[in-house]
Amino acid sequence: MIYELFLDAINILLEFSLSVGYFGTFIWMLIESSFIPWPSEILLIPQGALIAQGKLSFLLVLLAGLLGSLVGATLNYFLALYLGRTSIDLLISKYGKFLFLNKEKIKISDDYFKKHGEITTFIGRLIPGIRQLISLPAGFSRMNLPKFFFFTGLGAGIWTLILIIIGYFFGNNSEWISANMSLIILILLLFSLIVLIIYILFKRKKISLIH
């Protein structure tokens, strides 16, 4: 009985992921990159399984996911840029509880961005709970737009690619995914930490060479 329900749940996810198509992937990832807590795993992992079955194109799913993430992140960027910090804080204080956001989370994103600069835009896209918010401090600080697109696209592309690959190889085994998702996130965090350390060392060496 449980096994049949398990299979039914997988089939429902697969059918839904197929039915939304590439435009649906774009919209889903656009929402996921905005304020709204929208799990990209629910869509991209089943789509990875459908790619393995030859029902979807790997390149088009990746492109749709990447573009959706970029558009959603850019909306946040310009929202922060034009409304300013005071307006965003007011919106969060009034409506943040409906989106599981608060001023403390925004401040964490701010502090993280100020300490580590533009590379934070890339790393932040790989960290759950931060990835949806990292565009806000970029907008507050008026980060260079081409650099914002580059680092956001790089981080969003890696995240999208990882979920597609997981679905491609393990999409029909949600037990494995649920058991190992925490490990996958931990590996991403370690990878982000290594990238950050390399970046900081590079910056320090560059500064020392200048002086």
N, C-alpha and C positions, 0 to 999 in steps of 0.2 A: 504493500500500500504506500509506504513512505517513498520507496524507490520510484513508483509510478508518478507520485506527486512531484518528485524531484525531476523526472524526465519531462513532465508537463510544463514545469516552470522554465526549464531550459528551452523547450520548444517555443513557448510564448515569447521569451526574450529574443530568440532567433528570428521568429516571424516578425516581431515588432522592428527589430534592427534592419531587417530586409525591407520592410514596408516603408520606412521613413526615407530610404534612399540617400543619395549624397547631399541633397539640399537639406534634408532633415538632420544629417550629421553636422552640416555647417551651422544650422540654427541651434542645435543642441549644444555645440561647443561655444557658440557665441554667448548663450545664456550661462553656461558653466564658467565663462571667464568674466562674468559681470558680478554684481553683488549677490545674486541668488545662488545659494548652495545647491548645486546641481551636479550629481556624480557622473563624471565622464565614463567611469568604469562600466556602468550599466549598459551603455551603448557600444563603446568601442571594443570591448572584449568580445561580445557576441558577433560584432562585425568582423573581427579578426577570424572567428570561426567560420563565418560565411565566406571570407576570402579564401580560406583553406579548402572550402567546398567548391570554389570556382564561381560563386554566385555574386560576388562583389569584386571590384578592382582594388588592389592594394594601393596603387598610386592615387586613385580618386578619393578613397576614404582618407588617406593621409593628407591629401591636399585640402579636402573639405574640412577636416578637423583642424588643420593648421590655420586656414583662413578664418574659420569661425572663432578660434582662440584669439587671433590677431585683432579681429574686428571688436570682439567683446572687451579685450584689454584696452584697445584704443578708445572705446567709449568711456571707460573708467578714467583713462588718462585725461581726456578733454573735460570730463565732468569735474575732476579735481582741479584742472588748470583754470577753468572759467568760473566755477562756483567758489573756489577757494576753501581753505581749511575750516573756517568758521561755519560756512554753509553745510559742509560735509558733516561736521560734528553735530550740527543741529538735526540733520536728517537721521544720523545714526542714533542720537538720543531719543528721537521720536519713533523711528521705525526699525531700528537695528534689531530689536528682539524678535521680530518676525523673520529676519534673515540670519539669525544667530551671530550677529555682529555687535560689537560694543567699542567704546572709545579706547579701551585697553588694547584690543587687537589692532586697531588702527595705529596706536602709538608704537606697538611692537614693530609693525611694518615700517613706520617712520624711522625709528631708531636704527633698525637693521639697515635701512637704505642709507642713512647718513653715515654710518660707520664704514660701510663697505662699498659705497659708490655704485657705479653702473652695473657691475657684475652681479649685484643683488637682483637686478631685474631678471637675469638668466637663472640664478640659483632659486629665486623665489618661486619661479614657475614649476619647480620640482618638489616643493614642500607643501603638503596638504595643510589647509587652513591659512596659508600665507599666499598661495598662488593666485587666489581670486582678488587679493587686496594689494598686491605689490605694484599695480599700476597707479594706485592713488598717490603714494609718495613720489613716484616718478613725475606725475602731473603737478603736485605741489611744488616740486623743485625745478619745474620747467626743463626737465631732462631733454637733451638733444633728440629730436624726433627720429632721425635715421638710426641712431644708436638704440633708441627704445624699440624700434621695429626689429632691429637685428637681434638683440638679446632676448626680447620677448619671443620672437619667432624661433630662435634656437632652443630655448627652454620648452616652449609649447610643442615644438616638433619632436623633441626627445620624449616628452611625456606621452604624446599621441602614439608615437612609434612603439614605445614599450607596451602600452595597452593593446595595440593591434597584434604585436608579436605574442603576448600572453594568450590572447584569444586564438591566434593562429595555431598554436601548439597545444593549448590546454582548454580551449573554449567549451568543449563538451564535458569538462570535468570541473564543475564549480566547487566541488569539495576541495580539490587541490588548490584552487585559486583562493578560497576563503581561508585555508590553512596557511598559505604562504604570502598573502598580500602584505601582512605586517613586515615580513622579511624583505619583500621587494621594496617597500617604502624605506626601510632601514638602509638598504643598499643605496637607494637614491640619496638619502641624507648623507651617507658616508662619501658618496661620489661628489655631492655638492660641497662637503667640507674640504675634500681634497682639492677641488677646483678653486675654492676660496683661498686656501692656504697658498697654492701656487700663484694665484693672482696677487696676494698680499706680498709674497716674497719677490715677485717680479717688480711690483711697484716700489718696494723698498730698495731693490738693487738699482732701479732706474733713477730714484732720487739720489742715492749715494754716488752714482756716476756723474750726475749733474753738479753735485757739490764737490 
